[in-house]
């Protein structure tokens, strides 16, 4: 027997011997070889009755499984000889008798391993499959497989009435029996099927304590505050009655239909419908469980527990089937259940005949429009014929006059031709210049590509036609010619789009006018468009990142500007800066950090905006041409060369200046200076 200070034995002669252990004993178990394992305050001991000696094993509360080790609540010796103990604040751990070290089976509370809710394990139990089951104060029970170290839990989410488990044991059939505060549970460790016993099953215990045991004759005993609950598990037969299920009532708005069997048809105005149902099991009927589904609304079954009704509102027009299943008090379900079909009619404006009417009305409208248009065309043709006849008569009359004056007009015609030639030459000279040269140069390249690939495509088509006329055609050659033709057409489209982009840039360049000026918060405009430009770059290149530095003078105030034009200038400068740092990033090492800086300040009664980057920079030669139309530092096809030219003209129109400062390979700064106040 165990006493607070150790063990005492009573031999056949009635002699009592005491074996002090040095700590208070809280749990004891037999190892099946005549020796005892006893546990107490943070310690475990192996007692050999033959020599009366203890072998102590100190539970390390700081290593390997953390601080907090305290009172040992249970010790278990498994059939394989392993020794398991539970210590407050530590949880369950297994002893290796050879090394004297303990292995914790309580993973850390982090990430997806948060599977335990308490380290306070109060009881241990071994099932027939060799698994160790552990009961906790607030975490339900969990299972440890000693072979694989896999851990799984069983909590209120799996059907337990409470996560606070006070006692745990097994019966002769291998079933787990556990007690909560006021309920007794039986769990099949293999199928995880749970049955809960309470006062409805004849349970008289008011509140269970932590005491439980199993007798050799098969009975189980659980201690409670008002006595002892003793029973034989083999007598606890399950209820095998499958309860019939009925839909007892359907309520639609203010009407009620009892025990409906025929399909229901509802108006679209009947937007609230309730179903009442029942499962006829009279053994503890308050424990009957229900689950239902409305096909077309619920994707799966809805478990409503003991509730016997379901309500739906605002069902869309269509056909639905309501199904319900019920279980008896032991959770045995009638899988067939009961069902009823209902149809919600659409409103009149969504009825089939309404759609036919809509189609007829649409056809009448189209017919009326066609008829009206035909009449208008006939009237226009008649008017045109009359005008043509009158014009013909006039032309004939003029022809006669011209024939009589032909000789007199010969000299005049020669003079007019000379004048026309001079006007044409003068117009051409007026159109020549830097802009015309840029246009010709930029457009000529894509047009040359278009012409070249067009000629190549004609040759490919000719060769393809010749191949098709042969009696023995080469399919591989034809596919190769078709692929070549497809590539040529793609290149023609690419260079055609390039020419179109140049023309569009010209039109935008020429569209700039003197818009209306109004006070603009320049700092807000700069902040908005640097972010727009950055997010635009991120959309085109998701991997692109860049540091944005804004040095905006707080008291800058508002400046009279044409906001749309200045925003176009800012967007162009920001896009060029992001392009420059991205190009350098492709060439630089991993230490390079792309940075774009924008600064606003007041200098000499003028507002100054500086846009700087640490990109590739611009050479001195290119800086002299950077604001010329159609000049660009980008590769062919990536820019039209009109952005900076257009920006330069916009700033000039505001009475300001746009300059550039740059060192090749280090970065570039564009400086906008605008008069403050206009």
KAZI-V946041 format. One line per field, one symbol per residue. phi: phi as a letter, one per 30 degrees, with the letter a starting at -180 (. if undefined). psi: psi as a letter, one per 40 degrees, with the letter a starting at -180 (. if undefined). Layout:
phi=???
psi=???
//
This chain:
phi=.cbeclcbbbdddidcbcbdcjaddcabacdibicbcbbadibbbcccddcicccdbddddcacbjdjdbddcabbcdddjdccbbbdicjcbcccddcicccdcbdddaidcdcccacddcabaccddidccbcbdbcibbcbcddcidbbcbbddckddadcccaaabcdciddbbbcdbbcbcbddccidcbccbddcjdcddadcdcaabdedjdcbbdbdckbcbaceddddddcdcddcbcdabcbhccbbchdbcecbcddddcbbbccbacdbcchddcdcbbbacdjbddbdcdcicdcabbbbhddelcbbcbbbbbddcidcdddibbacbbcdddddcdedddddeddddddddddddddddddddddddddddddddddddddddddddddcdddcdddddddddddddddddddddddkddddddddddddddddedddddddddddddddddddddcdcddddddddddddddddddddddddddddddddddddddbcddcadbddddddddddddddddddddbeddbadcccccddcdicbdbcedddddddddddddddddddddddcdddddcebbcbbbacbhibccccccbcddibddddddcdcdeicbcddejcacicddddddddddddicbbbbbabeickabcccbbddjl
psi=ihideaiiihadeehhihgideihheiiiheefeiihiiageihihhhddefiihihhhheehefiiehbhhdiihhideeihiihhhedaiihhhddeeiihifgiigiaeegeieiegheiiihideeihhhhideeaiihhhddeeihiihadeeeidiehhdihiiaeeeihhihadeihihhhedefhhhhhadeeehehdhiaehiihideeiihhiidfahhhihdeegiihehhhihihdihhhbeihhhfidiiihiieegehhihhiihghehgdeehiihihhhedhdaihhebehfihhiifhihahihhiiiiiaeeehihddaiiiiihhiiideeidddddddddddddddddddddddddddddddddddddddddddddddddddddedddedddddddddddddddddddddeiadddddddddddddddddddddddddddddddddddeidgihdddddddddddddddddddddddddddddddddddeehagihiihhgdddddddddddddddddddgdehiihhhhghhdfdaihhigdddddddddddddddddddddddddiaeehhhhhhhhiihhffihhhhhiifaeihidddddedeihehieiiheeieeedddddddddddefaihiihihhedaihhhhhihhe.
//
